[in-house]
């Protein structure tokens, strides 16, 4: 039978990576302690190290600050799309009004 893929919360990933970065565990020790493979743990460590350095990740952020930045960037993108739609609608309505007055 195939093994099901496990998913982990951002808090779990942050704490697991923190074992290595903050508490001095080796990657192997931390992987055994939290029962995950070394490869995903190394990815989480690299991501947490980058986030602490101020880099916004492409995937889901681990730190609360980077999560907030991702939320705000998403909101900005949505508002910019809405603004573009409103600009097009306004231009369309204005051109329609010009056609009626001629």
C-alpha positions in Angstrom: 0.0 0.0 0.0 1.3 3.5 -0.9 2.3 5.8 1.9 0.2 8.9 2.2 1.9 12.2 1.8 2.0 14.1 5.1 1.5 17.9 5.4 2.8 20.1 8.1 1.7 23.4 9.5 3.9 26.5 9.2 4.3 26.5 13.0 5.6 22.9 12.9 8.0 23.7 10.2 9.2 26.8 12.0 9.7 25.0 15.2 11.5 22.0 13.5 13.9 24.4 11.7 14.4 26.3 15.0 15.7 23.2 16.6 18.7 23.4 14.3 19.1 27.1 14.0 18.3 28.1 17.6 18.9 25.1 19.8 22.0 23.6 18.3 20.6 20.3 17.1 22.2 18.6 14.1 19.9 18.1 11.1 19.8 14.4 11.7 19.0 14.8 15.4 16.2 17.3 14.7 14.8 15.1 11.9 14.6 12.1 14.3 13.1 14.2 17.1 10.2 15.5 14.9 9.9 12.4 12.8 10.5 13.9 9.4 13.0 13.3 6.7 16.3 15.3 6.5 15.6 16.7 3.0 12.4 18.5 3.9 13.9 19.7 7.2 16.9 21.1 5.3 14.5 23.0 3.0 12.6 24.4 6.0 15.9 25.5 7.6 17.1 27.2 4.4 13.7 28.9 4.1 13.6 30.1 7.8 17.2 31.3 7.5 16.3 33.3 4.3 13.1 34.7 5.9 15.1 35.9 9.0 17.4 37.6 6.5 14.5 39.5 5.1 13.8 37.5 1.9 10.2 36.9 1.1 9.7 33.3 0.0 7.9 32.1 -3.1 6.1 29.3 -1.0 4.1 29.8 2.1 6.1 31.8 4.6 7.2 30.4 8.0 7.7 33.6 10.0 4.7 35.8 11.0 6.4 38.9 9.5 6.8 37.2 6.1 3.3 35.8 6.3 2.0 39.4 6.8 4.2 40.6 3.9 2.7 37.9 1.6 -0.8 38.8 2.7 -0.2 42.5 1.9 1.4 41.7 -1.5 -1.6 39.6 -2.4 -3.9 42.4 -1.4 -2.0 44.9 -3.4 -2.1 42.6 -6.5 -5.9 42.2 -6.1 -6.4 46.0 -5.7 -4.3 46.7 -8.7 -6.4 44.3 -10.8 -9.6 45.9 -9.6 -8.2 49.3 -10.4 -7.3 48.2 -13.9 -10.8 46.9 -14.4 -12.3 50.1 -13.2 -10.1 52.1 -15.5 -11.3 50.0 -18.5 -14.9 50.3 -17.4 -14.6 54.1 -17.0 -13.0 54.5 -20.5 -15.7 52.3 -22.0 -18.5 54.3 -20.4 -16.9 57.6 -21.4 -16.6 56.5 -25.0 -20.2 55.4 -24.9 -21.3 58.8 -23.6 -19.3 60.5 -26.4 -21.0 58.4 -29.0 -24.4 59.3 -27.7 -23.7 63.1 -27.7 -22.7 63.1 -31.4 
